[in-house]
Amino acid sequence: MKTIKLFAITAAALVLGLSSCMKEVKPSPADLYKVTLRLQSATTRAELPAAIPGTTVLISDGYICFVSANDAITDVYTISANPTSGKNIKNTDLGAAPVTLENVPGTSAKVYMIANTGTHAAMAAPAVGGTMTAYLTNNMDIRDQGIYTTVTSTGSANLTAGSDSDARNAAITLSTDVARIQVKGITFDGDVTGKVAGIFINGYYPTMALNGTGNSLRMSGISGDYDEVNGSSVFPASLLTFVYDNVDKSFDTGTATVVGPALAGGVWAYHLFKSPTPQIIIKLTDVVVGGQALTTDQFITINGFKNSATSAVINALEGGMIYTISTESLVIKYENMTPEPGITPINVDVTVVPVTWQETQVTPNI
């Protein structure tokens, strides 16, 4: 009997490459496998405490797929909380101790893991006989990415020689195509009062294929689309807190110059698929400047990020990165306000740190 050891590295090692020091072996029809996975439990997100750099992405469910050299799926194991058959792996069993998988076809040359598939994406289980390339066109859904410790993650590795002639090994490094933007607060400057009605991410993918291909980037320059109460076609109500927030908090530069999340020490957080750097649109209502009430809603457009540490322009969101906008770097003045979104944009310095959720402070472009 041949065995394989598969080491599933959790997102604490997301940024590490696969080991290349192991000898690759050709599959044999007699091969059997031993698989070691490491899983933990999840926590929560958005308008909650800021994501901590170094936080590990965990695994709550998913699939392990063995694949032949010509891309055919040869065997599938399901990860779940309540296993019902020998092809199921209980997620709480996936820790430091190895989990043994046997009788995996010897034609297998590679192994894939898809972790945290979510409920909105409604992914069908991988099917033996199908191709892995085709399966990786299945879409992830942004609504399944709300918990930063259980974002959808994937990884793969070749099967390599083990400690004896019957053994096989594979070391998988999981990675995610999800990035996190978190806004700590907004500072207002000048003789102005009003209300922060909403915060919107303008330019996001609602879904993305497991292979990293985004679908239908959504963005708008029309003020009517920025409806924090009822939603719109660009910002549907089903994506409230995922790509926009109904803030509804007043500001007064004479008494309350800073607007922040309701939770002390919290952030407004958005988990987004990797993409060109989006705009952040802040909608203001009931604005009074120098005692004069404005007749229309006003918008602040953050059009770009700069790395606070290096001043480098950030042109795209990368998976596994936290982009943090501090209250001090996001300072709004009357001259930054416009009656439509997308006019007179600002830049913001942002703190950026790569994952194992790692953070980068960024400066917004205002």
Stockholm file with secondary structure:
# STOCKHOLM 1.0

chainA/1-366         MKTIKLFAITAAALVLGLSSCMKEVKPSPADLYKVTLRLQSATTRAELPAAIPGTTVLISDGYICFVSANDAITDVYTISANPTSGKNIKNTDLGAAPVTLENVPGTSAKVYMIANTGTHAAMAAPAVGGTMTAYLTNNMDIRDQGIYTTVTSTGSANLTAGSDSDARNAAITLSTDVARIQVKGITFDGDVTGKVAGIFINGYYPTMALNGTGNSLRMSGISGDYDEVNGSSVFPASLLTFVYDNVDKSFDTGTATVVGPALAGGVWAYHLFKSPTPQIIIKLTDVVVGGQALTTDQFITINGFKNSATSAVINALEGGMIYTISTESLVIKYENMTPEPGITPINVDVTVVPVTWQETQVTPNI
#=GR chainA/1-366 SS CCEEEEEEECGGGTTSCCCCCSCBCCCCTTCCCCBEECCCCCCCCSSSBCCCTTCCCCCSSEEEEEEETTSBEEEEEEEESSCCSTTEEEGGGCSSSCBCCCCCCTTEEEEEEEECCCSSSCCCCCCTTSBHHHHTTSEEEGGGGCSTTSCCEEEEEECEECSSTTEEEEEEECEESEEEEEECCEEECSSEEEEEEEEEEESBCSEEETTSCEECCBCCCCGGGCCTTTCCSSSCGGGBTTTEEEEEEEEETTTBCEECCSSTTBCEEEEEESEECCEEEEEEEEEEETTEECSSCEEEEEEEEEETTTCCEECEECTTEEEEECTTTCEECGGGCBSSTTSSCEEEEEEEEETTTEEEEEEEBC
#=GC SS_cons         CCEEEEEEECGGGTTSCCCCCSCBCCCCTTCCCCBEECCCCCCCCSSSBCCCTTCCCCCSSEEEEEEETTSBEEEEEEEESSCCSTTEEEGGGCSSSCBCCCCCCTTEEEEEEEECCCSSSCCCCCCTTSBHHHHTTSEEEGGGGCSTTSCCEEEEEECEECSSTTEEEEEEECEESEEEEEECCEEECSSEEEEEEEEEEESBCSEEETTSCEECCBCCCCGGGCCTTTCCSSSCGGGBTTTEEEEEEEEETTTBCEECCSSTTBCEEEEEESEECCEEEEEEEEEEETTEECSSCEEEEEEEEEETTTCCEECEECTTEEEEECTTTCEECGGGCBSSTTSSCEEEEEEEEETTTEEEEEEEBC
//
